[in-house]
Amino acid sequence: MNASNARQLRKNPTEAEQALWKHLRLCQLGEYKFRRQQPIGWYIVDFVNFEKRVVIELDGGQHSQQVDYDAERTAWLNAQGYLVLRFWNNQVMKEVEAVKAAILQVLEDGGNTTPHLNPPPQGGRR
């Protein structure tokens, strides 16, 4: 079920997912390889680097209404050893270089730090 859902999501990315994927796919973050719309357990994550166990999630306005779900999902992924980075769609569209720098910082620190860009707040719209 998740594999077919992931394939469907790869065929219909959001504008922000397309924009970030262009940079990730072209290896603009060093030699770090990413996969997109990847099933992990019963969740499908936007992007993942398996080597460093870093997940990148892009959040649109709907995420302000699903704070509990996102928190549960993040907690489960953390328990599996993944660091979850969240960025707003508009951050990717307006500040892609800063988003890339924040992701690269985490990758180079071995997935042990939090990026400096402001992640989506709990409950607020942006």
C-alpha positions in Angstrom: 0.0 0.0 0.0 2.7 2.6 1.0 4.8 1.8 -2.1 1.9 2.6 -4.5 1.0 5.7 -2.5 4.7 6.8 -2.6 4.7 6.3 -6.4 1.6 8.4 -6.7 3.1 11.2 -4.6 6.3 11.1 -6.7 4.1 11.7 -9.8 2.3 14.7 -8.2 4.8 16.7 -6.1 4.0 20.1 -4.7 5.7 23.1 -6.2 8.0 23.3 -3.1 8.8 19.6 -3.3 9.7 20.0 -7.0 11.9 23.0 -6.2 13.9 21.3 -3.4 14.1 18.0 -5.3 15.8 19.8 -8.2 18.6 20.8 -5.8 18.8 17.5 -4.0 18.7 15.4 -7.2 21.5 17.5 -8.8 23.8 16.7 -5.7 23.9 20.4 -4.7 24.5 19.2 -1.2 27.8 17.5 -1.7 27.8 13.8 -2.2 24.7 13.2 0.0 22.1 11.1 -1.8 18.4 11.6 -1.2 15.3 9.7 -2.1 11.9 11.3 -2.4 8.4 10.2 -1.2 10.0 7.2 0.5 8.0 4.8 2.7 9.5 4.4 6.2 7.4 2.1 8.3 3.8 3.1 7.7 4.7 6.7 6.9 5.8 8.3 3.6 8.4 11.0 4.1 9.1 13.8 1.6 12.9 13.2 1.4 15.3 11.0 3.2 19.1 10.5 3.3 19.5 6.9 4.6 23.2 7.2 5.2 22.8 10.0 7.8 19.2 9.0 8.7 17.9 12.5 8.0 14.3 13.1 6.9 13.2 16.4 5.3 9.5 17.3 5.5 8.0 20.2 3.7 4.9 21.7 5.3 2.1 23.7 3.7 -0.7 25.6 5.4 -2.6 22.3 6.1 0.0 21.3 8.6 -1.2 23.9 11.1 -4.3 21.8 11.5 -2.5 18.5 12.0 0.0 19.3 14.7 -0.7 16.2 16.7 -0.3 13.9 13.7 3.0 15.6 12.7 4.3 15.3 16.3 3.4 11.6 16.5 5.0 11.0 13.1 8.1 12.8 14.1 8.3 11.0 17.4 8.0 7.6 15.7 10.7 8.5 13.1 13.0 9.8 15.9 12.5 6.5 17.7 13.6 4.7 14.5 16.8 6.8 14.6 15.9 9.5 12.1 16.3 13.2 12.6 13.4 15.1 11.1 13.9 18.5 9.6 10.7 20.5 8.8 10.5 23.5 6.5 7.6 25.6 5.3 6.9 25.4 1.6 7.3 29.2 1.4 10.8 28.9 3.0 11.8 26.6 0.1 10.3 28.8 -2.5 11.7 32.1 -1.1 14.9 31.0 0.7 16.1 27.8 -1.0 19.8 28.7 -0.5 19.2 29.1 3.3 17.2 25.8 3.4 20.0 24.0 1.5 22.6 25.5 3.9 20.6 24.4 7.0 20.2 20.8 5.6 23.9 20.6 4.7 24.9 21.8 8.2 22.9 18.9 9.7 24.3 16.4 7.3 27.9 17.5 7.9 27.3 17.4 11.7 26.3 13.8 11.3 22.6 14.5 11.9 23.3 15.6 15.4 22.2 19.2 15.2 19.1 21.2 14.4 19.2 23.7 11.5 19.2 27.4 12.1 16.2 28.2 10.0 13.0 28.5 11.9 11.0 25.2 11.6 7.2 25.4 11.4 5.8 26.4 14.8 3.5 24.1 16.7 0.0 25.2 15.5 0.7 28.5 13.7 0.2 29.3 10.1 2.9 30.8 8.0 
